[in-house]
Amino acid sequence: MTIFAGTVGLTNKKGSPSLLAGCQKNGDGCEAAQATFGSPRSVAVDKNGDVYIADYWASNIRRVDAHTGKVSTYAGSQTGWSETQLHNPEGIAVDAKGNLYIADRENNAIRKVAPPSVSGEPGAMTTIAGQGPDSPGCGGDGGAAVSARLSLPQDVAVDAAGNIYIAVTDCRQVRRIAPDGIITTVAGMGGEAPNPYTTIPRGGEPQAALAVHFYKPVGLALDSAGNLYISDAGFDTLWQYDPKTKQARVIAGMGPEPTVGPACAARRNVWGDGCPATQAKLNAGYRVAVDAKGNVYIPEHGMGQAQYPPYTIRQLTPVK
């Protein structure tokens, strides 16, 4: 392991030491390892190998050029609400055309940054969903996404057909922007926070996605078949949504405090490693990723609780 970007021990407020002439205080224009960040939250890579980093506290997106290795600010001029400003961006995703999508959390919006006509320059950012920080909400289904209301979106994912999925955390739903710009809810019934002891299905059986109870959907990822994986950090579960059947099922985790420990975990270990994923305990983190073979990776923050593996990455391996 090596440090790809960022200077250990320094934040974007302090600046990088010994910067070369022509580099800015945050390291823009220098090698990525000389840059400083506020709180990098997520990473996306485009087809050219360029790396995009969402910096939560700095309220911008940084880009590391695959050819030069140098870092620049790609989107976000400062904290605020305009077509050039971001406020605490979280999840990001890149489509096949190089468009970057940003879950602009505190602005209650999804932003799109089109690739620039001149390589190395910032892209042009537009709002494609949400009405801004002063208009949070969960409405607008069936209409244009730019007229819909969002509340604390935390992640985005885009499929091969150009559908954009949004984890709208405060609405407890996953919504989708179709290529024609129309937004709909595809999973999660929303409403008040549900009771974890009565609403988490514990067998992995599919159910209508719009009848699913989420508590804190925060992470999204798509596999090669177009299935969407949803990390619920409030219920410590991982869901799979099938857009063809419009059903969802729990594929990992037993909820925050399962009342009955699985037999497999009792035989093997307290958190269920080596057991079917639906018989494992999770402390689901804020992101999820899927590789080309269908392996799913879930970060766990652990929270120091003995019943969970602390600060680990869990892997779900497909059963043939």
Secondary structure, DSSP 4 states (H G I P E B T S, - for coil): ----S--TT-BTTT--SSPPTT--TT-TTSBGGG--BS-EEEEEE-TT--EEEEETTTTEEEEE-TTT-BEEEEE--SBSSBTTBBSSEEEEEE-TT--EEEEEGGGTEEEEEEPPSSTTSPPEEEEEE---TT---S--TTSBGGGS--S-EEEEEE-TT--EEEEEGGGTEEEEE-TTSBEEEEE---SSPPPHHHH--SS---EEGGGPPPS-EEEEEE-TT--EEEEETTTTEEEEEETTTTEEEEEE---SS-SS--HHHHHH-TT-TTS-GGGS---B-S--EE-TT--EEEEE--TT-TTS-TTEEEEEPPP-
